[in-house]
Amino acid sequence: MIKEEYLYSELTGNIIRCAMTVHSELGNGFQEVIYQRAMEIEMELQGISFNREQEMEVYYKHRQIGTRRVDFLVEGVISVELKAVIEILDVHLAQAINYLEAYDLEVGLLINFGAKSLQFKRLSNKSFKQKNQRPPTNL
């Protein structure tokens, strides 16, 4: 499913397996929040550490300009964005990649429960700087 040479391959694979279980149980057609709640339960059952709707700061030129809540921040290193749409569009991919860049995370998943079959995309931040490095606050 996920190539072993990818960063956090085992963890992303486990997250995707949770999503597959949720999708096979619920199918498509529910609102995103239903899938969020089901994913929360499934990841807890699988022993995956996460924060749901983790508020993260967004920076522009070393200044905080706002916050955004990521659907799941898994083990502090993977952003997981859920959708419940007919198909993943470029705008959804761009949004998820922008979040990775804004949060300075290296890896993310975009998971769509809205299609007949579960859809997921593994994303990587090409401009990843350094984990947990935040801009100086005195600017």
N, C-alpha and C positions, 0 to 999 in steps of 0.2 A: 504494500500500500504506500508506504513512505520509504524512500531510499535511505539506507543506513548511513550514507555519507553526509546526509543533511544534519545540520545542527539541531539538537533536541529531537532527533528522529523518534526515539522511543516514546517520549512524552507526547509529541504531536500525534503519533499513532494511537496512543491511548485516548486522547481527546476525541479523535475521529471515531474510534470504536464506540465511545460513549454516545456520540451524535448518531451513529448508525443504530444503536440500540433504541434511542429515543425516537428516531424516525420510524423504525420498524414497529414500535409500540403505538405511536400516535398518528403516523402518516402525515400527509400535508393538509393544509387548510386552516390551521390555527393561527392566531396572532403570535407575533414574536415573543411576547412576554410568557406565553404558555411554554414555548420551547426553552426559554431561559430558565424557568422554574424546573422543568424536567431535567435539563442539563445539570442544574445545581444538584439535584437529587442523585443523578447517575454518577457524576464525578465524585460526590461524597462517598457513594457506595464503592467506587473503585479506588478510593484512597488518594485521589488527586487533590493537592492543595491549591486553593484559588481564593480570590476575592471577587465577588460579584458586584457589578456596577462600581468598580473602583474609580474614584475621582482622581484624575491625573491633570497636572498642570500643563498648559500649552504655552510654549515660548516663541517669541519672535525677536530676533536680534538681541538675544540675552535678556529679554524682558518678558515677564509673565503677562500674557494677554487674555487669559481665561482658563477655564477648566473644561474637561470633557469626561464623561463616564464611559469607560470601556466596559463592554458586556461582561467579560471575564478577564482578569489578569491571573494567569496560571503560573504558579510557583515563582512569581515575580519576574518572569522572563518571556512569557508568551501572551500576546494579545489575542483574544478570541472575540470576534464580532459575529453575531448571529443575524440572519435575515430570514424572512418568511415571505419571499417573493416568487413569482413564477419562474424567473431566471435571473442569474447574476449578470448585472450589466457592468460596463466599464466604470460607471460612476460609483458603484459599490466597491470595486477594486481600488479605484483612486482614493476613496474615502478611507478604506482600511490601511492602505499604504501611507497616506498622510498621517494617520494616527500613529503608526509605527515610528515615523520620522519625528512627529511632535513629542512622543513619549521617549524617544531614543531607545527603542526596543529593537532587537535584531530580527526576531521571528514572530510571525502572526498567522492566524488562521481566519479565513472568512468561510462561514458555514451557512448554507441555505437549506432551510427545511421546507420551503414553499413549493418545490418541484416534486413530481412523482417519485423521483429517486433523489436521495440526498446528494447535494452538491457541496464540494469544498475546494478551497484553494489555499495552498501554503504560500505565504508571502515572506519576502525577506527585505530588510531595510538596507538598501545599497549605500546609504550615507550614515550608517550606524557609527557612532563615535566611541562611546565607552559606557558600559553598564553603570547606571546610577550616577553618572557625572552630570551635574546640573550647572547651568551658567552662573557666573558670579552675580550676586544680588546688588552690588554697589554701583551698577551702571545706571 
